[in-house]
Amino acid sequence: MKFLKKKEVLIIDPLETLLETSSTKGAEYVGIRGGIINEKRISALNGVIKKEMNCVDTGYGIRILSDGITSFTSVPDIKYAPREVEKAIRASSMLSNWKRGTSSLSNSAKSEANIKVNPKINWKDLTKQDFDTYISELYDYVSEKINVPAMIELDLLFFNWSERFINTEGSRIFQEYPYSILTLTGRVKKNNQVVKFYKNYGGLGGLETLPFQNLEQTNEFIEVVNNLPTAKFVKNGNYKAVLCEDFAWTCIHEVLGHSLEADNVLAGRSFTAGLLGMKIAPSIVTVIDDPYIETVGFYEYDSEGTKGKGTLLVEEGIHTDFLHSRETAAAMDAESSANYKAFSFEHLPQVRMSNIFFSPKDFSFEELLEKTKNGLYVGDGLGGSAETQTGEFNLNAQYGRLIENGELGEYFLQLQVSGNMLDTLTKITGIGNRLLAQPGSCVKNNQRIFVGSVSPKISVSEMRVS
Amino acid sequence: MYTDDELKEIAIQIIHKLEQKYNFKESEVFIQSLSQIRGGTVFRTPKEFHSTNRAGCAIRYFNNDKLFFSCFPINSVLNRIENLDKQSIYPIESQSFSFPQITEDSKSIANIYDKRIASLDEEDFFAIIYALNEQDEQIKDVILDSSVTYSLERKIIVNSSNMLAFEKGTWFDIDVRALYRGKDIIASSEKYLTSRQIPNSLDGLIDDLMSETIQRAGTRAKISNLIVPVVFSPNAFADIFSFSFIPLLCKNEKNSSGKYDFSSDFTLVDDGTIPGLPNSTAFDDEGQNQSKTVLIKNGDFINELNSTQFSKDQSIQTGNSFRVKLFEQFPRHYKVYPAINPSNLLISEGNETIGELFDDIGEGIYVNSVQGHMTADSQTGVFKISTTDAYWIENGSIKGTLPSFSITGNMLELLEGDIQFSKDRKVVRPRNTPYSIVIPYILTNKVSIFS
């Protein structure tokens, strides 16, 4: 039994005790995550605060490898954990009596770390007067520059995520990260219908990651909102296109990225399975996943204690790697890329992207437009869906703009881009020289996590637009 | 996990503390306890076994006539609310309202609780997985993957009426995927089913899945005419309808409803009291009794869904306040602020079977599944989708499978037009939504095809 020293009083460390008892029940491997998530949400409409919500969530997630079968249990209170662990081991035993378990874990270094990222401006230290001032100054700036009748919504989300991880291999890791996200939404009338545009700001850290102290960051949001009332519907057709950073990221994340997750490969849900080592894109295309970019996708260790590292997924058009957990790495004779993640202790982690992006190249925005000459500029993403098994995608953009003689022209309302990813990759003609990092989120098998929307602008020779 | 009595006791302790320490005149405690087990197979090998447990509570209270909201874990809530009045800076803007009078704690709905699910017994649970695997092994050239989830939710609401509402509900969820090697392609299809009890048989689901998968691997066809009638399957239409229309039914939506001239064949009812349907419940997440509400009758909007907080007329309550979290395995979560949502929607049936609808159109398209529907715009009704499973129909029967193509349309116009509903209806819980829809096949001429 191990002990924690707290205020000169020795108390039993419940995680260590649970690990010790669990490992005596025949499990080959046990990993325990104990987490605390603190959230504050504030919403305002036209500068007036309408809603605040505060939530605290605590609990434990226990992953067990027994008889070649992985099992997972989560509990809100550790007192319920021993019974649930027994149940999970019993289930593994039943399954392995039915079919031989094949799960195993690739080797991993024993890790010890204590990481705490402190925000420069902590939301917990802010007074009502501080919030009132920040929000009203931002609203005043935006509303002064918006010259059409508009409703401006502001949604703030601060969360402090902390998790302690221990496993039977001796790893002991504590991580605590603050993240902040601001979503600005503008609603305007167009032919008696409300149309909207939203944009996210933020990243790893506190209030300093949001545009409150650099109000000019909202200028692009203001410009789009100003142009929505006169925006037109795009004509269906195939267009040469320049994709803005957020849409380029949506495209690479939803379609290529998910197909590079090794658990999808092993489940037969990846169009890139079997393409390792093959040329899947022009030589200007290099794709990387890197958890160290300071977005809401930042982390140092993944949810099984593997130290994060950048992964080169596509190098000069050649598919070089997949994203792995220790389990998928063992199955595919590879190394974990430290991409086994779950936001909450309540869930068994899955292989997830952190910050996936096209490596930037030499083209300025003006050069991408000039190269495209006549076509369509595709604005910020609005989600959509993709079949990772086939690479077929169907993604929406919040707006578009005409490209005419290499110049940006009139605005278009929400549009949809569809196609096949392998086909689209071959049509990439240029990649911008500047990475933009914004907050993004991702849902996989009913688990949402926050990730970075990181990308340069790219140009493509053809996209199907409706 | 916590026993029923422990959960009730904690709820009462919290409400007493709110009343005694803070002297709140109006307060509400909502407790959710959720236990799930999940497992299945992928490529004939066992998937991970999950056993997840949640217990948390949400508190709403009026302090000096201002409404506040916070959430806490059950095991530390009594300590954490020591400084409750200092945690929230801003109130939630709301009209004045009272939490509902909880009158009956014994009221219940039949067939929403299955003891076999509630026991969360892994042996019983795996019996289903084994049975599915046996079916898989009997079918040549097909691999059948499955994922089965048992869910037990217990919810408690206690408010200043000093009565306690308690309900236990169970859900059985199954996702199945078939992979089939056809003549020259490998086809796959997926199906899912939600029910409140373990179904007597899954044969119908598996048979449907198999025939669909084999059909997808069959002869390929081309769209020879872009201006043809389209028949949507219940699943495909439910997906589009959910994101392009259903938000209009909620009273706090920004757009006002009631200005439409829908087909007189279109009747839509919300009914949370039907035994056994996926979202039937004795009371909603504010403690208001569920009801049957006719929303659209013969094409006319006659009612809207509401909740205690968002009801202008407090005498008419539909009981549609739910704490919904989209994109979750279990779509309700105590941490979400209660909002208006449907329970179970029922779309009127027509007079003809799906076979007769096919005969009527002669030449056309049958759309079985779609993607891209989640970005539909309920303000305008506009949707743009891509098909993931569609077929060319000739002489009233399926001629061959079609490659993916785009469909655009406007749900409001589509429902105003010459729409036809089939006699056969299915219970569908659209992906990523908390409600179910009893929905027929739909035949329309009012969509545009873009290939």
Contacts between the chains, C-beta under 8 A, distances in Angstrom:
chain1	res1	chain2	res2	distance
A	42	B	90	6.5
A	49	B	90	4.7
A	50	B	92	7.2
A	50	B	93	4.3
A	51	B	69	8.0
A	51	B	90	7.2
A	51	B	92	4.8
A	51	B	93	6.6
A	51	B	337	7.7
A	52	B	68	7.7
A	52	B	69	7.8
A	52	B	88	5.4
A	52	B	89	6.1
A	52	B	90	4.0
A	52	B	91	7.5
A	52	B	92	7.2
A	53	B	69	5.2
A	53	B	70	7.2
A	53	B	71	7.5
A	53	B	92	7.9
A	53	B	337	6.3
A	54	B	69	7.9
A	54	B	70	4.8
A	54	B	71	7.3
A	54	B	87	5.2
A	54	B	88	5.8
A	55	B	70	7.0
A	55	B	71	4.0
A	55	B	72	7.7
A	55	B	335	5.1
A	56	B	71	6.9
A	56	B	72	5.5
A	56	B	73	6.5
A	56	B	76	7.9
A	56	B	80	6.4
A	57	B	56	6.9
A	57	B	71	7.5
A	57	B	73	6.2
A	57	B	335	7.1
A	58	B	73	4.7
A	58	B	75	7.6
A	58	B	76	6.8
A	59	B	54	7.7
A	59	B	73	6.9
A	69	B	46	6.0
A	69	B	48	7.5
A	69	B	49	6.9
A	70	B	48	4.4
A	70	B	49	7.7
A	71	B	48	6.2
A	71	B	49	4.1
A	71	B	50	7.4
A	71	B	51	7.5
A	72	B	48	6.0
A	72	B	49	7.3
A	72	B	50	5.1
A	72	B	51	7.4
A	72	B	52	7.6
A	73	B	50	7.4
A	73	B	51	4.4
A	73	B	52	6.9
A	73	B	53	7.5
A	74	B	51	7.8
A	74	B	52	4.6
A	74	B	53	6.1
A	74	B	54	7.7
A	75	B	1	7.7
A	75	B	53	5.0
A	76	B	53	6.3
A	76	B	54	6.1
A	76	B	55	4.3
A	76	B	56	6.9
A	76	B	73	5.8
A	76	B	74	6.1
A	76	B	75	6.2
A	77	B	55	7.5
A	77	B	73	8.0
A	77	B	74	7.5
A	77	B	75	4.3
A	80	B	1	5.8
A	80	B	53	6.6
A	84	B	51	5.7
A	84	B	53	6.9
A	87	B	51	5.8
A	87	B	122	6.5
A	88	B	49	6.3
A	88	B	51	5.9
A	90	B	122	6.4
A	91	B	39	7.3
A	91	B	49	4.2
A	91	B	51	7.5
A	91	B	122	4.7
A	91	B	126	7.5
A	92	B	49	6.6
A	94	B	122	6.6
A	94	B	123	7.0
A	94	B	126	5.9
A	95	B	39	7.7
A	95	B	46	4.5
A	95	B	49	6.7
A	95	B	126	7.2
A	98	B	46	7.2
A	98	B	126	7.5
A	98	B	130	6.7
A	99	B	44	7.6
A	99	B	45	6.2
A	99	B	46	5.7
A	101	B	46	6.9
A	102	B	45	6.0
A	103	B	48	8.0
A	128	B	89	4.6
A	128	B	90	7.6
A	131	B	89	6.6
A	131	B	90	7.8
A	187	B	254	7.8
A	193	B	379	5.6
A	193	B	380	4.9
A	194	B	254	6.2
A	194	B	255	7.0
A	194	B	379	5.1
A	195	B	379	7.7
A	236	B	406	7.9
A	236	B	408	7.8
A	236	B	450	5.1
A	266	B	42	7.9
A	267	B	42	5.3
A	267	B	43	7.5
A	267	B	145	7.7
A	268	B	43	6.9
A	268	B	179	6.6
A	268	B	188	7.8
A	346	B	52	5.9
A	346	B	54	6.3
A	347	B	52	7.3
A	348	B	48	6.1
A	348	B	50	5.9
A	382	B	375	5.2
A	383	B	374	6.4
A	383	B	375	5.8
A	384	B	371	7.8
A	384	B	372	5.6
A	384	B	374	7.4
A	384	B	375	6.0
A	385	B	371	4.0
A	385	B	372	5.5
A	385	B	374	6.8
A	386	B	371	7.6
A	387	B	371	7.0
A	387	B	388	6.4
A	389	B	188	6.8
A	392	B	371	7.9
A	392	B	386	7.0
A	392	B	388	7.4
A	392	B	404	5.4
A	394	B	371	5.2
A	394	B	372	3.6
A	394	B	385	7.1
A	394	B	386	4.1
A	394	B	406	7.7
A	395	B	372	7.9
A	396	B	372	7.3
A	396	B	375	4.1
A	396	B	384	7.3
A	414	B	375	7.7
A	414	B	377	7.1
A	416	B	372	6.6
A	416	B	375	7.5
A	416	B	384	4.2
A	416	B	406	7.3
A	418	B	372	7.4
A	418	B	386	5.2
A	418	B	404	7.7
A	418	B	406	5.8
A	443	B	327	4.4
A	445	B	329	8.0
A	446	B	327	6.1
A	446	B	328	5.3
A	446	B	329	4.1
A	448	B	327	5.7
A	448	B	328	7.8
A	464	B	406	7.6
A	466	B	384	5.6
A	466	B	406	5.1
A	466	B	408	5.9
A	466	B	450	5.3
